Amino acid sequence: QVQLVESGGGLVQFGGSLRLSCAVSGRFFISVDWGWYRQAPGNQRELVASISSGSRGLASYADFVKGRFIISRDNAKSTVYLQMNNLKPEDTAVYYCNQLRLATYPESWGQGTQVTVSS
């Protein structure tokens, strides 16, 4: 069974930075395409960034975070990261990591980590 534990969220000022971590327990980490998602109050969950499987995955980003966020993975630590820079109030949300292939399954999600950006 795969378990996801997100951490690193917090309260930051406009323009600040945070690094989120997603610690993954379970096998086949390296063979999985990973994504970071977020859900703001009253909104649906949206994909923020993704990184493809393998030791040197390729990253992709939603338009609203391009140039500000960086997704990465450490296969040795079975951890996915999201470096968030130049944070804006509209980035306020609960951030989740998940396998892209499981995103449509409600039971696949962890509890996420809260990111709050003050004005």
Backbone as CSV, one residue per row, in Angstrom:
resi,resn,N_x,N_y,N_z,CA_x,CA_y,CA_z,C_x,C_y,C_z
1,GLN,0.837,-1.180,0.000,0.000,0.000,0.000,0.883,1.244,0.000
2,VAL,0.567,2.188,-0.865,1.315,3.431,-0.964,0.720,4.463,-0.016
3,GLN,1.585,5.111,0.736,1.162,6.168,1.628,1.922,7.442,1.302
4,LEU,1.212,8.553,1.295,1.779,9.848,0.966,1.675,10.776,2.166
5,VAL,2.775,11.416,2.507,2.782,12.361,3.610,3.383,13.673,3.125
6,GLU,2.531,14.667,2.971,2.978,15.984,2.541,3.373,16.830,3.751
7,SER,4.389,17.650,3.568,4.837,18.533,4.631,5.500,19.763,4.024
8,GLY,5.776,20.743,4.856,6.491,21.922,4.418,5.643,23.161,4.234
9,GLY,4.335,23.019,4.359,3.474,24.168,4.221,3.586,25.096,5.410
10,GLY,2.945,26.239,5.287,2.975,27.208,6.359,2.442,28.540,5.910
11,LEU,2.641,29.523,6.747,2.206,30.886,6.475,3.402,31.716,6.047
12,VAL,3.311,32.324,4.882,4.385,33.167,4.371,3.816,34.460,3.824
13,GLN,4.668,35.454,3.719,4.272,36.724,3.142,4.338,36.687,1.619
14,PHE,3.634,37.611,1.023,3.700,37.804,-0.421,5.166,37.847,-0.856
15,GLY,5.513,37.059,-1.864,6.871,37.030,-2.370,7.790,36.047,-1.687
16,GLY,7.308,35.382,-0.669,8.116,34.431,0.063,8.239,33.100,-0.645
17,SER,8.953,32.188,-0.008,9.211,30.879,-0.587,8.943,29.771,0.415
18,LEU,8.579,28.629,-0.100,8.411,27.420,0.684,8.851,26.235,-0.157
19,ARG,9.294,25.196,0.503,9.556,23.942,-0.180,8.702,22.853,0.435
20,LEU,7.862,22.279,-0.377,7.003,21.200,0.059,7.668,19.859,-0.219
21,SER,7.426,18.922,0.664,7.957,17.580,0.501,6.819,16.577,0.531
22,CYS,6.961,15.550,-0.242,6.017,14.450,-0.254,6.806,13.170,-0.064
23,ALA,6.722,12.624,1.122,7.406,11.377,1.432,6.502,10.216,1.065
24,VAL,7.029,9.314,0.279,6.244,8.210,-0.252,6.727,6.899,0.328
25,SER,5.814,6.147,0.878,6.126,4.798,1.327,5.493,3.819,0.350
26,GLY,6.254,2.815,0.012,5.779,1.848,-0.961,6.800,1.642,-2.062
27,ARG,6.563,0.653,-2.843,7.479,0.311,-3.913,7.141,1.040,-5.206
28,PHE,8.059,0.968,-6.144,7.872,1.466,-7.504,7.832,2.979,-7.609
29,PHE,8.441,3.669,-6.662,8.480,5.118,-6.700,9.082,5.630,-8.008
30,ILE,10.178,5.039,-8.430,10.904,5.533,-9.591,10.124,5.361,-10.885
31,SER,9.206,4.432,-10.924,8.462,4.137,-12.139,7.156,4.915,-12.251
32,VAL,6.921,5.821,-11.330,5.654,6.538,-11.237,5.800,7.990,-11.670
33,ASP,4.812,8.462,-12.405,4.714,9.884,-12.725,4.022,10.593,-11.564
34,TRP,4.689,11.589,-11.017,4.186,12.276,-9.829,3.696,13.678,-10.152
35,GLY,2.717,14.098,-9.382,2.208,15.445,-9.551,1.961,16.124,-8.217
36,TRP,2.070,17.428,-8.236,1.617,18.263,-7.134,0.325,18.946,-7.563
37,TYR,-0.642,18.907,-6.673,-1.941,19.497,-6.906,-2.242,20.486,-5.791
38,ARG,-3.225,21.319,-6.024,-3.681,22.191,-4.951,-5.180,22.392,-5.044
39,GLN,-5.755,22.699,-3.905,-7.172,22.968,-3.834,-7.400,24.142,-2.895
40,ALA,-7.905,25.217,-3.445,-8.229,26.396,-2.669,-9.681,26.314,-2.218
41,PRO,-10.029,27.028,-1.159,-11.414,27.004,-0.681,-12.402,27.362,-1.782
42,GLY,-13.410,26.526,-1.945,-14.423,26.772,-2.943,-14.050,26.381,-4.354
43,ASN,-12.847,25.885,-4.541,-12.380,25.509,-5.867,-12.138,24.009,-5.970
44,GLN,-12.079,23.538,-7.197,-11.730,22.156,-7.429,-10.218,21.981,-7.367
45,ARG,-9.809,20.768,-7.163,-8.395,20.458,-7.154,-7.812,20.644,-8.549
46,GLU,-6.636,21.230,-8.625,-5.999,21.470,-9.900,-4.552,21.013,-9.874
47,LEU,-4.086,20.565,-11.010,-2.703,20.127,-11.138,-1.792,21.336,-11.233
48,VAL,-0.767,21.355,-10.399,0.181,22.451,-10.358,1.430,22.140,-11.170
49,ALA,1.966,20.959,-10.966,3.192,20.549,-11.635,3.282,19.044,-11.641
50,SER,4.031,18.510,-12.571,4.229,17.073,-12.637,5.652,16.772,-13.052
51,ILE,6.080,15.570,-12.744,7.408,15.123,-13.135,7.303,13.667,-13.548
52,SER,7.908,13.343,-14.663,7.752,12.020,-15.235,8.602,10.990,-14.511
53,SER,8.298,9.739,-14.773,8.983,8.630,-14.118,10.427,8.515,-14.562
54,GLY,11.184,7.747,-13.794,12.583,7.547,-14.101,13.480,8.400,-13.235
55,SER,14.762,8.176,-13.359,15.721,8.896,-12.532,15.910,10.346,-12.951
56,ARG,15.576,10.656,-14.177,15.699,12.025,-14.685,14.410,12.440,-15.363
57,GLY,13.383,12.592,-14.546,12.093,12.937,-15.073,12.030,14.350,-15.607
58,LEU,11.129,14.542,-16.535,10.890,15.850,-17.108,9.714,16.504,-16.401
59,ALA,9.861,17.776,-16.129,8.849,18.518,-15.388,7.941,19.309,-16.311
60,SER,6.721,19.484,-15.877,5.789,20.355,-16.557,5.019,21.143,-15.515
61,TYR,4.503,22.302,-15.921,3.887,23.207,-14.970,2.627,23.828,-15.527
62,ALA,1.714,24.093,-14.618,0.558,24.884,-14.984,1.004,26.315,-15.271
63,ASP,0.276,26.987,-16.145,0.665,28.336,-16.534,0.767,29.288,-15.346
64,PHE,-0.070,29.090,-14.363,-0.103,30.034,-13.256,1.056,29.905,-12.282
65,VAL,1.921,28.903,-12.472,3.102,28.773,-11.612,4.411,28.741,-12.392
66,LYS,4.348,28.799,-13.692,5.563,28.758,-14.502,6.502,29.896,-14.136
67,GLY,7.765,29.542,-13.972,8.761,30.528,-13.603,8.871,30.769,-12.117
68,ARG,7.949,30.222,-11.348,7.955,30.424,-9.904,8.160,29.127,-9.118
69,PHE,7.592,28.041,-9.601,7.657,26.759,-8.900,8.579,25.794,-9.629
70,ILE,9.197,24.913,-8.863,10.050,23.873,-9.424,9.710,22.546,-8.760
71,ILE,9.373,21.559,-9.560,9.115,20.225,-9.041,10.357,19.368,-9.248
72,SER,10.648,18.538,-8.280,11.798,17.650,-8.375,11.512,16.374,-7.600
73,ARG,12.355,15.391,-7.780,12.185,14.139,-7.065,13.540,13.574,-6.691
74,ASP,13.586,12.911,-5.567,14.778,12.234,-5.098,14.422,10.765,-4.982
75,ASN,14.836,9.990,-5.949,14.468,8.584,-5.975,15.068,7.798,-4.813
76,ALA,16.245,8.194,-4.369,16.881,7.510,-3.247,16.084,7.695,-1.968
77,LYS,15.418,8.832,-1.841,14.630,9.127,-0.655,13.138,8.904,-0.868
78,SER,12.764,8.510,-2.054,11.349,8.327,-2.400,10.535,9.551,-2.002
79,THR,11.012,10.705,-2.424,10.392,11.970,-2.050,10.240,12.871,-3.267
80,VAL,9.095,13.516,-3.357,8.832,14.509,-4.385,8.790,15.877,-3.724
81,TYR,9.397,16.860,-4.359,9.462,18.197,-3.796,8.781,19.204,-4.704
82,LEU,8.318,20.260,-4.088,7.827,21.404,-4.835,8.415,22.661,-4.212
83,GLN,9.369,23.256,-4.905,9.938,24.519,-4.470,9.058,25.636,-4.998
84,MET,8.535,26.433,-4.101,7.627,27.507,-4.462,8.279,28.841,-4.137
85,ASN,8.476,29.640,-5.157,9.092,30.947,-5.004,8.128,32.041,-5.432
86,ASN,8.402,33.236,-4.967,7.575,34.386,-5.322,6.090,34.092,-5.122
87,LEU,5.786,33.618,-3.952,4.413,33.215,-3.657,3.461,34.400,-3.641
88,LYS,2.251,34.130,-4.081,1.208,35.126,-4.160,0.017,34.680,-3.323
89,PRO,-0.806,35.613,-2.882,-1.999,35.227,-2.116,-2.868,34.202,-2.829
90,GLU,-2.942,34.277,-4.141,-3.753,33.332,-4.889,-3.178,31.920,-4.898
91,ASP,-1.959,31.752,-4.386,-1.381,30.423,-4.229,-1.883,29.731,-2.967
92,THR,-2.603,30.447,-2.145,-3.133,29.875,-0.913,-4.039,28.696,-1.223
93,ALA,-3.715,27.557,-0.651,-4.455,26.331,-0.920,-3.866,25.203,-0.090
94,VAL,-4.554,24.088,-0.098,-3.979,22.859,0.415,-3.292,22.166,-0.749
95,TYR,-2.048,21.806,-0.554,-1.258,21.189,-1.608,-1.111,19.696,-1.358
96,TYR,-1.289,18.933,-2.414,-1.233,17.483,-2.350,-0.263,16.946,-3.391
97,CYS,0.339,15.829,-3.083,1.048,15.090,-4.106,0.293,13.800,-4.371
98,ASN,0.482,13.263,-5.546,-0.169,12.010,-5.885,0.430,11.457,-7.165
99,GLN,0.231,10.195,-7.374,0.554,9.584,-8.651,-0.462,10.080,-9.671
100,LEU,0.014,10.488,-10.814,-0.887,11.004,-11.829,-1.947,9.983,-12.212
101,ARG,-1.563,8.747,-12.288,-2.487,7.708,-12.725,-3.583,7.421,-11.714
102,LEU,-3.414,7.875,-10.474,-4.390,7.618,-9.421,-5.215,8.843,-9.049
103,ALA,-5.022,9.940,-9.727,-5.638,11.196,-9.329,-7.159,11.163,-9.332
104,THR,-7.752,10.286,-10.105,-9.204,10.210,-10.168,-9.805,9.323,-9.089
105,TYR,-8.975,8.730,-8.266,-9.447,7.849,-7.205,-9.395,8.579,-5.869
106,PRO,-10.541,8.872,-5.274,-10.575,9.648,-4.020,-9.743,9.044,-2.896
107,GLU,-9.681,7.737,-2.825,-8.967,7.077,-1.740,-7.458,7.168,-1.868
108,SER,-6.962,7.663,-2.990,-5.521,7.732,-3.224,-4.862,8.959,-2.603
109,TRP,-5.651,9.916,-2.160,-5.120,11.192,-1.677,-4.759,11.178,-0.205
110,GLY,-3.685,11.898,0.121,-3.302,12.099,1.501,-4.010,13.311,2.077
111,GLN,-3.511,13.803,3.204,-4.170,14.929,3.851,-3.708,16.280,3.329
112,GLY,-2.609,16.312,2.619,-2.100,17.552,2.069,-1.408,18.422,3.103
113,THR,-0.887,19.545,2.642,-0.253,20.509,3.532,-0.725,21.907,3.161
114,GLN,-1.082,22.672,4.157,-1.670,23.989,3.942,-0.607,25.032,3.651
115,VAL,-0.815,25.768,2.584,0.024,26.909,2.241,-0.845,28.154,2.280
116,THR,-0.440,29.113,3.079,-1.169,30.364,3.184,-0.219,31.521,2.917
117,VAL,-0.582,32.344,1.959,0.250,33.483,1.583,-0.502,34.755,1.941
118,SER,0.072,35.548,2.793,-0.574,36.768,3.243,-0.333,37.899,2.265
119,SER,-1.234,38.872,2.294,-1.111,40.032,1.428,-0.150,41.058,2.001
